[in-house]
Each structure stands twice: as C-alpha cells, then as structure tokens.
C-alpha cells in the first residue's frame, strides 16, 4: 500500500528538462522526495515521477502552455521510486536564449495547500474517467468546461486554490 509523503513547508523542489522532457537538472529536494539518486534520473524522462492518478489531460495542457512560452501552474501528484506519492504545487516556465528560442523548461514545486487537494483529486478522477471513455481531447474539453465554470483562466483558478 502506497503512503503519502507530505512536503515540509520550506521545501523547494526544482528541476530542469530539455525540450523533450528529459531531466537535465534536479535539486536535492527532488531527489529526497522522489527517492532517486541523480544518476538514476539524469537524462531520463521527467514522467519517471508521474503518478497513475494523474490525468494525461493535465500534462497535455502543461506542454501546450510551456511550448508556447507561457508559464503554467498545476497541482500534481507524483510517485516516488518506491511507489509512495507526494502532492506538489508546481510552476513550469520555459527558458529562452538571447534570440528568444526556448532552450529548456524549469519547474519549481512547493507544498500545496492541503485544503485544495480533495477538490483537485475529484477533478482529476473525473478527467481520468472522461479520458478513458473518450480520449485526451475530451479530457481537455472537460477541463476547460470546469475552468470556464469559475469565470477565470486556468492559471487564475489554480492560483486561487493555492491561496
């Protein structure tokens, strides 16, 4: 049975990936919570920590934002090397060279607001069901329907939940 690891309040998990999502940097907090050694994750896909409870929809939106050079926020359930899990509030941004080309992606993760997790879990459960029935496009449509029902943008809603 997997158990939750709760982030310490001052935790700052950071990582950097190449344009394909392979890890090119991870800090000590990343290694501590994920349970990996640097040599086990360096140049491996970042989805090595993706928990099966996470809808692909969320990562589709995330990739669409960052490949467009936009910043995105999200609540993410990650899995550890030993199949435990930990929730994070994440911010992902693109890094640019002098010519304005995206050269990699940088992610900073903190302890999420605990009160937001049950709401997020329900949304993600719903998105997973929609994805399984009708595919990822239907999942994205469902997520946008949920976000629009609050009358704000995706990032505004996520930031509101983290307040």
Buried (B, 14 or more C-beta within 10 A) or exposed (E): EEEEBEBEEEBBBBBBBEEEBBBEBBBEBBBBBBBBEEEEBEEBEBEBBBBEEBBBBBBBBBBEBBEEEEEBBBBBBBBBBEEBBBBBBBBBBBEEEEEEEBEBBBBBBBBBBEEBBEEBBEBBEBBBEBBEEEEBEBBBBBBEEBBEEEEEEBBEBBBEBBE
